[in-house]
Amino acid sequence: MSRRERPTGWFERRVVIHTVIATLAVVCLGLLIAEWFYAKHPYFGFDGWFGFYPAAGFGAYCLIVLSAKALRPLLRRDEDYYGEADPDEADLEESIGREHRDD
């Protein structure tokens, strides 16, 4: 089956992806605007600044992603880390290959 013949899932459609991203952007913008309409009770002072919590959340997200990129070389394992493939499984794959060649 070629790539064009493969049925696409609901979230693989370009229109749906753009709709989800636009909806997320509108909700985030709405929440940012809502900060003007409620009284804040900051504990430290700087947490009362406009947009502090969205900025802190984005900063934490970036820190997590960058630290994961830095840890990846330390935690990465080879493909055969857990040993060789199961011999029975290799025999099965070989027999399946023979069946298809016989056609």
C-alpha positions as CSV (number, residue, x, y, z in Angstrom):
1,M,0.0,0.0,0.0
2,S,1.5,3.3,-1.0
3,R,1.6,6.4,1.1
4,R,-1.3,8.0,-0.8
5,E,-3.5,5.0,-0.4
6,R,-3.0,4.8,3.3
7,P,-6.0,6.2,5.2
8,T,-5.2,9.1,7.4
9,G,-6.3,9.4,11.0
10,W,-8.4,12.3,12.3
11,F,-5.4,14.1,13.9
12,E,-3.2,13.7,10.8
13,R,-5.3,16.0,8.7
14,R,-3.8,19.4,8.2
15,V,-7.1,21.3,8.8
16,V,-7.5,19.6,12.2
17,I,-3.9,20.3,13.2
18,H,-4.3,24.0,12.4
19,T,-7.6,24.1,14.2
20,V,-6.1,22.6,17.4
21,I,-3.2,25.0,17.3
22,A,-5.4,28.0,16.7
23,T,-7.8,27.0,19.5
24,L,-4.9,26.5,21.9
25,A,-3.5,30.0,21.0
26,V,-6.9,31.6,21.5
27,V,-7.4,29.9,24.9
28,C,-3.9,31.0,26.0
29,L,-4.5,34.6,24.9
30,G,-7.9,34.6,26.6
31,L,-6.3,33.4,29.9
32,L,-3.6,36.1,29.6
33,I,-6.2,38.8,29.1
34,A,-8.2,37.5,32.0
35,E,-5.3,38.5,34.3
36,W,-6.6,42.1,34.1
37,F,-9.9,41.2,35.6
38,Y,-9.2,39.5,38.9
39,A,-7.4,40.6,42.0
40,K,-4.0,39.0,42.6
41,H,-2.7,38.3,46.1
42,P,1.0,38.0,45.6
43,Y,3.1,36.4,48.3
44,F,6.5,37.5,47.1
45,G,5.7,40.6,45.0
46,F,7.2,39.5,41.7
47,D,4.4,36.8,41.4
48,G,2.0,39.7,41.1
49,W,3.6,40.9,37.8
50,F,1.4,40.7,34.7
51,G,2.1,37.4,32.9
52,F,4.4,36.0,35.6
53,Y,2.9,32.6,35.7
54,P,2.7,32.0,32.0
55,A,6.3,33.1,31.7
56,A,7.4,30.9,34.6
57,G,5.5,27.9,33.1
58,F,7.1,28.5,29.7
59,G,10.6,28.8,31.3
60,A,10.1,25.6,33.3
61,Y,9.0,23.8,30.1
62,C,12.1,25.0,28.3
63,L,14.3,23.9,31.2
64,I,12.8,20.4,31.1
65,V,13.3,20.1,27.4
66,L,16.8,21.4,27.4
67,S,17.8,19.2,30.4
68,A,16.3,16.2,28.6
69,K,18.4,16.9,25.5
70,A,21.5,17.2,27.8
71,L,20.8,13.9,29.5
72,R,20.0,12.0,26.3
73,P,23.7,11.0,25.6
74,L,24.1,9.7,29.1
75,L,20.9,7.6,29.1
76,R,20.8,6.4,25.5
77,R,21.3,2.7,24.9
78,D,22.2,0.7,21.8
79,E,19.6,-1.2,19.9
80,D,20.8,-4.5,21.2
81,Y,21.2,-3.4,24.8
82,Y,19.0,-6.2,26.1
83,G,20.8,-8.8,24.1
84,E,20.3,-10.6,20.8
85,A,16.9,-11.2,19.3
86,D,15.0,-14.3,20.4
87,P,16.2,-17.2,18.2
88,D,12.6,-18.5,17.8
89,E,11.6,-15.0,16.6
90,A,14.4,-14.9,14.1
91,D,13.3,-18.4,12.8
92,L,9.7,-17.1,12.5
93,E,10.8,-14.0,10.5
94,E,12.9,-16.2,8.2
95,S,10.0,-18.6,7.6
96,I,7.7,-15.7,6.9
97,G,10.2,-14.3,4.4
98,R,10.3,-17.7,2.7
99,E,6.5,-17.9,2.4
100,H,6.4,-14.5,0.6
101,R,9.3,-15.5,-1.8
102,D,7.4,-18.7,-2.8
103,D,4.5,-16.6,-4.2
